């Protein structure tokens, strides 16, 4: 038996969006007729009716406008959303933008040429790992001061071949390269004793036994302050290395998998099998069959859902009937009846004939 639950309280009649709403949600215990494409013909290259996009017609939306560094945005085959698989995130090798830790990226060589790297001629390229590929350069000519260690040079400018003051018996300090590139300059190395509780030359900090490589915000055992890249999530860092401050895919996006850390910011894009109501960018991240986005249905941060015609909604979710004129379809929505708060951008609404039936819906539906 099909039972409709009509929304009241903060949600009214067409409902939730007022005069401009694209559908009228009511709560249903079971039954589904699927989500229609809306008016228009998907695949004709012209965005019509309720289509988010169609072929090359992306309504002016790009990878950049959706928060990526670049790439090619496409339209899903059902015209209901965007395919972001061709977009790439900022701060990664391969995004075509040379950043501080990279010699180059794609065609961005930082203005360098083979000649700048001590060769007579040739074509400089960017190789794997965003370091220079000089295989196309010819007639190597040693050029001290170009920042590249070449035959006959021990070091060159900031390139020290991995050496530090400690390699020469010093406690710390700043190792440099001599101006003729034939040897190292240890003038700024120091004999300080890191860990003695005294701030010696070359040390940023020294708290003696309080130095730690595992405690957040502590002075490290090399007498340098805690910083991004030391493997410990300090204040202001969401993560560092494999330290995610106790966060997991489950705690952040109700999903499964492994988090990634990029410049001490958590990247949850690899978290999959996300529960109903969890944020999402693509349907591949959801356990269900749909990722509603803010662009196509007004869901801030994306919203994982699934049909509830033949399969009941999972624990913590309920079936909601959406109406668009004479069309009607059902989707699983995140329950808030048990007191679980809705995430940012969402509010809890009640059904008129049973106030205990409540689910999370976008604030814009009020």
N, C-alpha and C positions, 0 to 999 in steps of 0.2 A: 504494500500500500504506500503510495507517495504522499508525503505530508509536507506542505509548504510552511515556512516560518517567515512572516513578514517583519521587516525591520521597523523599529520605532525608537523613541527616545531621541538620540542625537541624529539618527538617520530617518529621513522622511521621503515618502512617495518616490518619484524618479530620483530616485532617491537621493542617492548619496551625492550626486554632483549638481543638483538643481536643474535649471532649464537646459543646461548644456551637457548634461550627463549622457554618455554613449550607451549606457545600459542601466537596468534597474535590478539590483541584487535582492533576492529573497533567500532565506535559508531553507535547504532541503535535506532530508535525511538520506535519500538515495535517488538514483536515476540520473541519466545524462544523455543529452542528444548531441554532444560534441560542440566544439567551438567553430562557428562559421567563419569563412574568410571575410564576410561582409560584402557589400555591393562592390561591383567592379570585377574585372577579369584578371586574376593573378597570372603574370607571365607575359602580359602585353606591353610591358615597359612603361606603363603610365600608372602612377599612384592614384587610386580612386577609392571612394567609399571609406571603409575602415582599414584599408591597406596602410601599413607603416611605410612601406617602400615597394618598388616593383622594378626588378632588373637594375638598370643603371640609374633609375630615379630614386635617389636616397633622401629626398626632401632637404638637401643641403647639409645633411649630417655627414661627418667625417670621423676617421679614427681619432684625430686631434680633438674634435669637439666632445668626444666620449672619454677623454682623459688619457689617451695613449700618446706616445711620442710621434707616431706616424704609422705608415702602412696602408693597406688597401681594405676599406670597409665594403662589404657586400650585403646583398639582401637575401634573406632566407627564402627557400623555394616556395614557402606558403605565403610569402608577402606579409607575415605577421611580426617580423622583427629583423634585427640586423645580425649578420654573421661577422663576428669580430676576430675570427681565427687568423686573419691576415694582418691584424694590428699588432704592434709591439709596444711594450712598456718603456718608459724613459729610464735611463741609467743602466742600460745593458749593452754589452758588446754585440754589435750587429744592428744597432738601431740607426746607424748612419751618422751619429753625432759623437764627435770626439770629446771625451770627458777627461777629468784630471788624471785618472789612473791609466788612461789609454794613450799609446803613441799615435794611434789613428783609429778610424772606424769607417769601413766602406770606402767611399771616395774622399772622405775628409782626412787629409794627410797633415793637417795643421800647417799647411804652407810649405812643407818640406819637400825636397827633391833629392835625387841620387847625389848631386853635387854637395848638398848640405851635409850628407852623411859620409863624405870623403871619397866619393867616386867621381870619375871623370865625366860619365854620361850614363844614359839608360833611363828606364821607366821604373820609378818607385811605386810599390803597391802596398796595400794593407793585408797582412797575413792573419792566420788564425790567432785568436786571443787578442786581437787588436794591437799587434806589434808590427813594426815595419818588416816588409818582405823585400829584401835587396837582391833577390835572385835575378831580377831584370837589370840590375846596375852592373857596369863593367869598369875595368881599369881602376881597381881600388887604389886610392891615394891616402895615406895616413894624414889626418888633419886634426891635430890636437886642439881641443876646444869645441869640437862639434857635438859633444855629448855622446859619442859612440866609441867604444873601446875597439881599436883596430890593431892589426899586427904591429908589434913594436911598442905598444902602449900598455902600461900597467893599469891605468885608470884614465878617465876623461871627464872633467867637470863633475857633475853630480853622480856619474856612473862609477861606482867604487867596486864593482865585481863582487858585491855581497860582503865586503869587508867592513868591520867596525873597529872602534878604538880597542874593544876587548880582545880582538884578534892579535893586538900588538902588546898585550900585557897591561893595558890601562883598565881602570875601573869603569870609566865612562867618558862622556864628552862627545865632541864633534870631529869626526875624521874627514879630511879633505884630500883632494888630489893636487899634486904640485902642478905648477903652470906649464911644465914641459911634458906632462903626462907620463913621466918615467918612474915616478914613485909616489908614495902616500905622504901627506902632510899631517903630522900628529900634534901640531902646535896647540890645538884646542882640545886635545885629549886630557883627561884628568886622572889623578890617583885617588879620587874620592872613594869611600867605602859605602856603597849603597846598603842601607839597613842599619847604620850606626845611629840613626835618629838625629843626625846633623845634616843640614842642607849644605852640601858641598858643591863646589863649582861643577857645572854640567848636569846637576840634578834638578828636576822640577819639584820634587817633594821627597821627604824621607821621614816616615813615622816609625822607624825602627821595627819592633815586632808587630806593629799595626799594618805594615805593608802586606798586601794580599793580592793574589791573582784570581781570587774567586769571589770576594765580597764586592757588591756594587759600590761605586763611588770611592773606593779605597785607593790609596797610593799604591801603585804596582811594585812588584819586587825589583824592577829595573829602575825604580825611583822616577817613573813618569806617571803623570796623572791618568786616571781612568779616561778612556776615550773609545769612540766607535771603532771597532775592529779588534778590541782586546779580548773578545769572547765572553764578556759579561754584560748583561743588560743593565746599564746604569740609569740614573735619573735622566729623563728626557729621551731615552731610547726604548722603543717598543721591543726590540730584540737586538742580539749581537751574536753572530755566529750561530751556534745551536741553542743559545739561551733565549727562550721566548717568554720569560717571566711567568712560566706556568700556563701560558695560553696554548690551546690546541685547535685543530680544525673543528672539533666538537664544540668547544667553548665559544669560538668566535662566529662560526657560520653554520653550526649544527650539521657539520659534514664530516667526512672521513678522508684521511690522507695526511700528507706532511706539509707543514708551513715552510715558507722560504723567508730568508732575511735579506733585504736589499738596502744597503746604506742605513742599517739599523732601523728600518721600517718593515713591518710584517707584510708579506705578500701571501694572501690566502687564495690566489687564483687556482692553485693546484688542489684545493679541497673539493672532493666530489661527494656524490650521494647525499646532497644536502636535503634536510627535512622541509616539509611544507612550511612556508612563511620565512624561510631563510633567505638572506640576500644572495643575489646571483648576477652574473654578467651574461652567461650563456646557458642554454638548456642542458649541455653536457655536464654541468656542475650539479644538476638537480637529480634527486632520486625519482621524481615524477617526470611528466612529459612536457613541462612548460616552464619557461622563465619569463614571467611578466616583467616588463620594464616600465620605467616612468614615461618613456616616449609612446609606447603603444597602449598602455592601460592606466597610467598614472600611479605606478607603484615605485616610491622612492627607493633607490638602491637595488632594485630588482626584487622579485618575489617568486620563490619556487612553488609550483602547484602541480596538481595532477587531476585527471578526469575521475569522476566518481559514478560512472554509469554501471559498469560491471564489477568494479573493484571498490570495496569500502575504503574510506579515508583511513590513514594510519592513526595510531594513538596520538592525541594532542591536536587533531585537526577535525573539521566538520565540513559537510557538503553544503555549498551555497549555490542557489539557482540565480543566474543572471538573465535578465530580459532586455531585449533590444527590439522594440516594436512587437511583432508577432513571433520573433525568434527567441529561443530560450535554451540555455545550456548550463551545466553544473560543473563546479570546480571545488576542490578541497581548499579550505582556508584555515589559518592558524587559530586555534581556540585560545580564549583568554578567560573562560568561565572558571578555571581553577585558580585564578588569581595571578597567573603568570603575566607579567607586564608585557605590553607590546613594545617592539623596538622603536627607535627614534623615527618620526615621520608617520607613525601609525597610532590609531586610537581604538579603544574597545567599544563595540556597539552591541546592543541587545535586541532580541526578537520581541515583538509586541505581545505575543500570546504565551511567552515563556521567558521572563527576564533572565533566567539562568542560562539561556542559550546565548553565548557571546563569542564574537570572533574579532580578530584584528583586521582593520581596514585602513587604507590611506587617510590621512587627515583631510586631504582635499575632497574626500567624499562627503564631508559633513554638510 
